[in-house]
């Protein structure tokens, strides 16, 4: 028998507290005999009246709200730290996050399991369901995000190196500003499509940066943040215009017509408060604020002839141009070009480059094909 000395009662109360919080809930019952067996297994047998006194102490000291169910002859915990479905949500969120590596996801899941009871632990063992998921290779992304949170809280700038992946052998990464440290004013961390983004002011404009593509994130610098007035205008936490995959652009109120079977997709993208006005027996129309971007046009193109942008004309023209350029890539007489990447333009969602098209007769700056 372990000798806890003057801490004997405290250890006993701690064992009871941990077991009740993990196994009891509003709809989960723990019987007195279970608790007596728990204490016996830890060489702490008690009488029934002592157990009742412990219940009272747990209520007074730890705030546990225990209620006896006379029909099921067991105790409910009315204020458990987590219900089983909440733990499953936490584990699913961690396991489905692309910015968390597989090993870190397993480590966090193991910690979450400590809050689970014996009947719940098995359902939290979900690593195998996502073992083949593509994940970030940046192991430090989780703890580095803490530095960003601290800088936001202290109203200070941070520094980091920012990279993009390349297909070049021996040079898998290319760095913005030739690898020099970027100094920015951080304002928000956003989770979008399984990726983690920093929303920050670079001295000229607000940009999105993928946190898993940031290296050598500094501790908060002794430099106050810039861009506060502009942030109040563009605050992403209350942003009205829909941004597709963190790829911003000019905001428009866009009017679109959809076939009725796309109502689920519309609600998924714009929220359940979107107003869908019937156009005819087979179609409905919505008007939503959207930031025009290639990712928005790609989303629209996903549905083919089942959706059409009706207005405004600048967005219709950009959609037409987007489709035309895509079609040209598949024309039989399309002339292959040799592309030479110049300095990255620096937007955070993908690798945007100023490209030079080389041919026998001309050399011209152009966009990506």
N, C-alpha and C positions, 0 to 999 in steps of 0.2 A: 504494500500500500504506500502510495506516494505521501510524503510528509509536507503538506502545504503550510503547516504552522498556523499563524494568525490569518493567513490568506485562504484558509480552507473554505469558509462560507462564500468569499468572493469568487473563488474558482467554481464552486458549485452553482452559484447564480449565473456565471458566465456560460457554463455548459448548458443550463436550462434555456438561457436567452438565445444562444446560437441555434439550438435544436428547434425551439418554438418558432423563431423567425424564418427558418428554412422549411419547416414542415407543416406549420399551421397557417391558416388564412381565413378569409371570410367564408369560403366554401370547403375548407380542408380542416379535418378534425384530428387532433392529437389526444390519445387517451392517457389517463393517468398512469396506466401500467407501462406504457412506452417510456414515460419519463422515469419511472422507478427503475426500469431495466437499464436505461442510459446511465443513471447514477450508480447502479450496482456494478456495471461493467467498468466504471472508473473508480471503484472502491470507495463509493460515497453513499452507502445505503441510508435512506431516511424513512421516518415514519410518515403516515399520511398527513398528520397535522403540521409537521415540519414543511412538507411540500406546499401546503396551503399558505403557510407563512411566507415561503419563498415566492409564491405567486403574488402575494400582496407587495413584497419588496420589489419585485420586478415591475409592478405597476407604478409604485411610488418613485422609484429611482430611475428606471429606464423608460417609463411611459408605455409599457406594453399593456394593451387593452384586451384582456382575456375575458371570454364569455363562455359559460358552460352550457352545452346543448343537452337538455334532459332526454331528448329522444334518441340521439346518437351516442349519448354518454361519453362525451369528449369535449375538448376545449377548442374554441375558435380563437384566432387572433384577428381582431378587427382592424388593426393598423400594421400589417406586415410591410417590411421594407420593399418587397417586390412580390407580385403575384407571378405564377409560372409563365403566363402569356407575356408578361413584361420582360422576363428574363429571355424568353425565346426571341422577342423583338430585338433586344440588345445583341444577342448572339448573331442573329440573322443580319443585322446592320453591320456588325464587325466583319463577318465572314464574306459579305457581298461587296465590301469596299475595295476598290482597285488600288487605292493609295496605301493600303496596309499590306505588308508582305505576309506570306503564308505563315511563317514562323511567328511573327508578331500577332497575327490573328489567333493562332493557337494559344499563345501566352495570355492574351486578354480574355479569351473564352474560358480558359482554366480559372482565371480570377473570378469571372462572373459565376462560374459553377459553385463557388464557395457559398453563394447566397441561396443555392437551390437545395431542396430536400431530396430524400432518397428516391422519391417517385418521379422527380423532375430531371435529375442529372442525366439520365439516359437520353432524354429527348433533346438535351443541349449538346450532345456529341455529334456535331454536324460538320466537322472538318472534311469528311470524305465527300460530301455533296459539292464542295467547291475546290477540290484538290487540283483540278485542271484549269482553274480560272487564271487568266493572265493578270499578273500583279506587278506593281511597281518594284523595282530593284533597289530603291533608296531606303535602306533600313532605318535611317534616322528621322524619317518624315514625321512620325508621331511625336517624338520628344522635341523636334525642331519647331513644330507647330506651337508648342508652349511658349517659345521665345517670341513668336509673333503675337500671341495673345498678351504677353507681358508688355510688349512695345505698344500695343493698342491701348492697354489699360493706363500706361504711363504717359501716353501722348508723345511718344518718341519715334524717331526713324529707325530703320534697320538696314543692314547691308547683306548681300548674298551674291553668289555667282549663279547665272541662269543658263541652262543648256537646252539644246534640241538634239534628238537622235538623228544620225545620218547613216546611209547604207555603205559608207566608205569603210573598207577593211583597214583595221589598225587605227582608225579615227572615228569611233562610234558616236562621239559627241562633238558638237560645235557650240561654242559659248558666245553669248551676247557680249558686245564691247570687248572682243578678243580676250575674254576671261577676266576682265576687270570687275571689281565689285560694283554692283548696282546699289545705289542708295535711294530708298523710297520711303514714302510715308504710308504705313499700313492702316487700313480702316476696317476691313472685315475679312473673315474666312468663310468661304462658301463651299457647300457640298453639292455637286451637280453630276448626275449620271455616274456615281461611284468615284468621282475624282474630287480632290480638295484644291480649292483655288484661293489665292490671296488677291484681294481687291485693294489696290494701292495707287497712290499719286506719285508719278515719277518726276514731278517738277513742271510738266507741260500738260499732261492729261492723266486720267484714270485708266489703268490697265488691269487685266486679269493675268495672274501668274499661277501656273500649276505648281503646287507646293512640292510634289515629288520630283520636279525638275530644278529645284533650288538646291544649291550646295553651299556649305560653309556659312550657314545663316548665323549672323552675329547676335550677340546679346544686344538689347536696346541701346542705341547710341545716345550720347548726350546732346542730341539735336532735336529741337521741337518739330513736330509734324507740320507740313505745309498742306494747302488745299482744303482747308476746313469749310470755307464758304462754298466752294464748288461741290464738296461732298454733300452738304445740306441740300443742294439742288438735285444731286444724282443718287442720293442714299439708296443703295441697292436693297436694303431691308424693307423699303416702302416703294420700290420702283414699280411704276405702272406699266411700262412697256415690256412686253415679253422678250427676253433675251434667249436665243437658241444656242445651247452648248457653250455658254459664256463667250460668245462671239458677237460683240456689240456692233452697232451701226446707227444710222439715222432713224429716229423714231417716226412712225406713221400710224394713223388709224387705218387699218387694212380691212377691206370688205371682201369676204370670200364666200363662195357657194360650195356646199358639200352634198354628196349623196347621203341619204338618211342613215345608211349602215356605218357611217364614219362618226356618228355622234360620240361613241366611246373614245375614239382617238382625239376628238376635239376637247372633250372634258379632261382627258388625261393631260393634254398639253396646256390648256388655258384655264382649267379649274371648273368646278361645278357651278359657279355663279355666271358663267358665260351665257349670254342670251342667244338662243337658237330660234330664228324666225322662219317658219315654213315658207318656202318659195313656190313649190308645187307639190304634187303627191309624192315625188321622189327626192326632193332636195330641201335644204334649209340654208339660211344665210346668217353669218355672224359678222360683227364688226369689232375688232380687237386692236389694242395698241401693240405694235410689234416693232422691234429694232431690225430694220432690213439688213440681211447678211446672207452670205452663201449657204450657211447652215439652215437658215429659214427656207430658202428656195429649194434646198435638197429635201427638206421635210415635206414641202408641198409636192415636189416631184415624185415622192414615194408613192403617192396615191394615184398617179397617172391622170386619167380623164375623169376621175371621180371628184376632183376638186378644181376650182378655178378662182384665181384672184380677179376680182371685179374692179377694184379701185384702191388707192389713187393711181393715176396714170404713171407716175415715176416708178412705183413698185411693179406695175404690170410690165413696163418696159424693161426693168431689171430682170424680171422673171423670164421674159422672152429672150433676153440676151444670155441668161444662164443656160437655158435649154438649147439655144442655137449653138453656143460654144461646145456644149457637151455633144450635140449631134455631129458637129464638124469632126470631132475626134474619131468617129466611126465611118466617115465617108471613105469610099475606096480610093479616092484621089487625094486623100489627106497626105501631105508631105511630112514625113518624120523630121523633127528638128533636133538639133543638138543644143542642149541647155547647159549653161554655165552659171552656177549659183554665185551671186554676189552677197553683200552683207545682209544678214537677216533683218527684216523690217521690225521684228520684235513683238508681235502680238502673241498672247500667251496660249491660245487654244491649239494652234498647230504651227507648222514651220512655214512662215510666209517669207518668201525671198523676192528680191528684185532679180529678174532673170534676163539673160541676154540670149536672143535667138540668133544663131549663126547660120548663114547660108552663103552660097557662092556669090550672090548679088547684093546682099544687104545684111546689115547688123542693126537690130532695133531692140529697144527696151520694150518689154511686153509683160503681160501677166502670165500666171501659170496656165498651161494648156488645159 
